[in-house]
Amino acid sequence: MTNSEACNYALGSTEAEHARLMRQAVWLAPHTERLFREAGIATGHRVLDLGAGVGDVTLIAAQIVGSSGAVVGIDRDARSVDRARARMEAAGLMNVTLVQSDAAEFTCDEMFDAAVGRYILMFLPDPVSVVRSIARFVRPGGILAFQEPDWTRFLEEAARLPLWSAGASLLVETFHRCGTNTDMGNALSRTFQQAGLSAPAVRTDCLIGSEVWLPDCLHSVRPKMTELGLSLEVLGDFETLSERLSGEVSAHQARIPLPSIVSAWSQRANTLAAETER
């Protein structure tokens, strides 16, 4: 994400958003760890974490590679990088380096055994170009592994309930106006191949817990929704939004899943294939 696009990042970088990311990470962590282990990330590996944010994915990678390995996490937001560094120090992880850098502008003199990312490609204007660029820093036979959300089932279930439908629609509208690709999960396989990688292995997992996740996200994007001139009256008082969303699912005996998590992983060939026709 370049600096000119960063102002359109809908979720912001406040302390509250950092806390939301860490709550979200609790749901995602088992799926991310399973992806990394299935993809072949192991003790002693050097891993590049793209869009490290406050460090949740970096933590998982660092624990897998151990003290004989290393993780470099990059993120364009200085506040997120500072928060991630503090968390690594608190965890006693000496094998982690955090670097402030735009994903599209990252450069390095060393090679990695793996490049990974979670919920980052959806925010990039040209994810194919970034994946292709990052792959140059992965050794031949090394691993590229990414996770992105698939909103299909979440939106289908939310549409059945008035308040949920309103909240989900406003969230998606805000993301779309900020250039976020909410269909990135479905586009992961195509993105890998357009970047010159082989067709990846892909898995989709359903997550639960949206009664917390949706109001959390709406609180984070509220300033951006206001900036965009979107009407929030349909959501009512934000102080009671979480309780009313939970009440609506209880009244209808419904269960709304989070957006599913799509995992994709592939090995880098000796040479990257030419970009296929988009």
C-alpha positions, 0 to 999 in steps of 0.5 A, spaced: 500 500 500 503 506 497 502 512 502 497 515 497 492 510 498 494 509 505 489 515 507 483 510 504 485 504 509 478 504 512 480 501 519 485 506 521 490 505 526 488 507 533 489 503 539 482 501 539 483 498 532 489 494 534 485 491 540 480 489 535 486 486 531 488 482 537 481 479 538 480 477 531 487 474 531 484 469 536 479 466 532 484 466 526 490 463 529 489 456 529 487 456 522 494 460 520 498 455 524 495 449 520 496 453 514 504 454 515 505 447 518 501 444 512 505 449 507 512 446 510 514 452 514 519 449 519 524 450 525 530 454 522 526 457 516 527 464 515 520 467 514 517 474 511 511 476 514 507 481 509 503 486 512 505 484 519 500 489 523 501 489 530 504 482 529 499 476 530 502 472 524 509 474 526 508 471 533 505 464 530 511 464 524 516 466 530 514 460 534 514 455 529 521 457 526 524 457 533 530 460 535 534 457 529 530 461 524 528 468 523 522 472 521 522 479 518 515 482 519 513 489 514 508 494 515 507 501 512 504 503 518 509 506 524 504 505 530 503 498 528 510 496 527 511 500 534 506 495 537 508 489 534 516 490 536 513 491 543 509 485 543 515 481 540 520 484 546 514 482 551 514 475 548 522 474 549 522 473 541 529 475 539 528 472 532 524 477 529 525 484 526 520 489 524 521 493 518 516 499 516 515 499 509 510 499 503 509 492 501 510 494 494 516 497 495 520 492 500 527 490 498 532 486 501 539 483 500 537 476 503 532 470 501 527 467 505 524 460 505 517 463 506 513 469 504 506 469 508 501 474 509 494 474 512 488 479 510 493 484 507 492 482 499 485 485 499 487 492 501 492 492 496 491 496 489 495 491 485 496 484 489 498 480 483 504 485 482 506 485 490 505 477 490 510 477 484 515 482 487 515 478 494 516 472 490 523 474 488 525 474 495 523 467 496 528 461 494 526 456 489 522 451 492 520 456 498 513 457 500 508 462 499 502 462 503 496 467 504 490 467 507 484 472 505 476 472 507 471 470 503 464 474 505 459 470 501 456 466 507 457 471 512 453 476 507 447 471 505 446 469 513 446 477 515 441 479 509 436 475 513 436 479 519 434 487 518 440 490 523 445 485 521 443 486 514 444 494 515 451 493 518 454 488 513 452 493 508 455 499 511 461 495 512 462 492 505 460 499 502 465 503 506 470 497 504 469 498 497 469 506 497 476 505 500 478 500 494 478 494 498 477 487 495 472 483 499 472 478 494 480 477 495 479 470 498 475 467 492 481 471 487 487 468 491 488 462 486 488 466 480 492 471 484 498 466 485 497 464 478 497 471 475 503 472 479 507 467 476 506 461 481 504 454 480 496 453 482 496 453 489 493 448 494 487 451 497 482 450 503 476 454 506 474 454 513 468 457 516 469 461 523 464 463 528 463 469 533 461 474 528 456 477 534 463 480 537 466 481 530 461 485 526 460 491 531 468 491 533 469 492 525 463 497 525 466 501 531 473 501 527 470 504 520 465 509 523 470 515 522 471 513 515 463 512 514 462 519 517 468 521 512 464 518 506 458 521 508 454 514 509 448 515 513 449 511 520 442 512 523 440 505 521 445 502 526 442 507 532 446 508 538 453 505 537 454 504 545 448 499 544 450 496 537 453 490 540 447 488 544 442 489 539 446 485 534 446 479 539 439 480 541 437 480 534 440 473 532 437 470 539 430 472 537 431 469 530 435 463 533 440 464 528 447 464 527 451 468 523 458 466 521 464 470 520 467 471 513 470 464 511 478 464 511 481 462 505 488 459 505 492 458 499 499 456 499 504 454 493 512 453 492 516 457 488 519 454 482 526 455 479 524 461 475 517 465 475 512 463 470 510 469 465 504 473 467 498 470 464 492 474 461 488 477 466 
